[in-house]
Amino acid sequence: MKAFATLLASLALCGCSDGIFDPHGAVGVAEKTILLNSLFIMMVVGAPIILATLLFAWWFRASNRHARYLPYWVYSGRLEVIVWVIPGLVVLFLGGIAWIGSHDLDPYKPLQSEREPLQVEVVSLDWKWLFIYPEQQVASVNELVVPAGRPVHFRLTSATVMNSFFIPQLGSQIYTMAGMATELNLIADQEGTYHGLSAQFSGDGFSDMHFEARAVSDADFIAWARAAATVGPPLDAQGYQQLLKPGTEPTPHTYAAVAPGLFDTALMLPMQASAAPHAPEN
């Protein structure tokens, strides 16, 4: 019955938008294919078992006098082969899909493209997302703007607790950890707005820790970066300290003149804080 419930839930999700079954990028499409292939392979075994269970329950009902109870069994080589080979093949197929997918969809593996990837540095805060564009020297909070059709290479870290960066329609979620940098490569194959969120509980403001990922044309991205560089306030060490204060940001906003190496500073701060000597307790 669990397999049957999984099938119904999957069919229901297939019609939903803004989720993993409505991908808009090469990574998201590949992950959807893996999920559907895995579901099909499992149902090759699950569906006959469900049907056999219903058939046995109907045939061996108390009112059926034609059903015979045969408690004495003998060894059957054919049955043993069926019982062990079919589940073994399922495990083999699922293992093969997982093996191939884990290598093809390695988050650190660059995506094949004729275009150079856009570099974006991500810092998860309490309870907001900071996106730094080192090449454009701008930054944004709770708003990710990228060119459609161009790969994006993310470097991610956390300023506080462990978190998880996830844009369901574009693919792979990945964790952010204090004092550690992880990497992720994604691409949006068409223009649009995609919902991004925190997939790891991180405290009181967790439910509001989401952002909009906007895939725009190259011209619109250049215009957005130029506007951010001229309109937004500067983001230096002092501005970053303000962002470190716990709290949500109801309105996305941008920063200009981002201090060079700010991501590396954010990466090192937790380690420096843990290594700093503490005053003895009285």
C-alpha positions, 0 to 999 in steps of 0.5 A, spaced: 500 500 500 505 504 501 507 503 493 500 505 491 500 511 495 507 513 493 504 513 486 498 517 487 502 522 490 507 522 485 501 523 479 498 529 483 505 532 484 506 531 476 500 537 475 503 542 480 507 548 478 513 551 482 516 544 484 520 538 482 516 536 477 515 542 473 523 543 472 526 549 468 533 547 467 538 541 465 539 539 472 532 539 474 530 535 468 535 530 469 533 529 477 525 529 475 527 523 470 531 519 475 525 520 480 520 517 475 525 512 472 526 510 480 518 510 481 517 505 474 522 500 476 519 500 484 512 499 481 514 493 476 515 489 483 510 494 487 504 493 482 504 486 482 504 485 489 498 490 490 494 486 485 496 479 488 494 482 495 488 484 493 487 477 489 489 473 495 484 477 500 478 476 495 480 469 493 481 466 500 475 470 503 471 466 508 465 465 504 469 462 498 468 454 499 472 453 493 479 456 496 483 450 499 488 451 504 494 447 503 499 448 509 504 443 507 509 446 502 515 443 499 521 446 496 521 449 489 527 452 485 523 456 481 519 460 486 526 461 490 529 464 483 523 468 482 523 470 490 530 472 489 532 474 482 526 480 481 528 484 488 535 483 486 534 486 479 530 492 482 536 493 487 541 493 481 537 497 477 536 502 482 543 502 484 545 503 477 541 509 476 543 512 483 550 511 481 550 514 474 546 520 477 550 521 482 556 522 478 552 526 472 549 531 477 555 532 482 553 539 484 561 541 483 561 538 476 561 544 471 555 544 466 557 543 459 555 550 456 559 554 451 558 560 455 562 562 461 558 561 468 556 567 472 559 567 479 555 568 485 557 567 492 551 565 497 551 566 505 545 564 509 544 568 515 538 568 520 534 569 517 535 571 510 539 570 504 545 574 501 547 573 494 554 576 492 556 578 485 564 578 485 564 580 478 559 585 478 561 588 485 554 588 487 550 584 492 542 582 494 538 580 499 533 575 498 533 576 490 537 572 486 537 575 478 541 570 473 541 570 466 537 565 462 541 560 458 547 561 462 550 556 467 551 559 474 556 557 479 555 558 486 559 558 492 555 557 499 557 558 506 553 559 512 554 565 517 551 561 523 547 555 523 547 549 518 542 551 512 540 548 505 539 552 499 534 549 494 530 552 488 526 546 486 525 548 479 532 548 477 534 542 481 539 540 487 539 542 494 545 543 497 547 545 504 551 551 507 555 550 513 559 555 517 566 555 516 566 551 510 564 553 502 560 548 498 559 549 490 553 548 486 552 549 478 545 550 476 542 553 469 535 556 468 533 554 461 528 560 460 526 566 463 521 566 469 521 567 476 522 561 481 521 560 488 527 559 492 527 557 500 531 554 506 530 546 506 533 546 513 530 548 519 534 554 522 530 557 528 524 562 529 524 566 522 525 559 518 518 560 515 520 566 512 527 565 509 525 564 502 527 568 496 525 569 488 530 567 483 529 571 477 532 568 470 532 574 465 535 576 459 542 578 458 540 585 457 536 585 463 541 582 467 546 587 465 541 593 466 539 590 473 547 590 475 548 597 473 542 599 477 544 596 483 551 599 482 548 606 482 542 605 487 544 601 492 548 602 499 555 600 499 556 593 503 562 593 507 564 590 513 560 594 517 554 593 513 555 585 513 555 586 521 548 589 520 546 583 516 548 578 521 543 580 526 537 575 527 531 578 523 527 577 517 527 581 511 520 583 508 523 586 502 528 584 497 534 590 496 541 590 493 547 593 495 553 597 491 560 597 492 561 590 495 567 590 499 572 585 495 573 578 499 567 579 503 565 572 502 571 569 504 571 574 510 564 571 512 567 564 511 572 565 516 568 569 521 565 563 524 572 559 525 575 566 528 570 566 533 571 559 535 578 560 536 578 566 540 579 566 547 574 566 552 573 569 558 573 565 564 567 564 568 566 566 575 
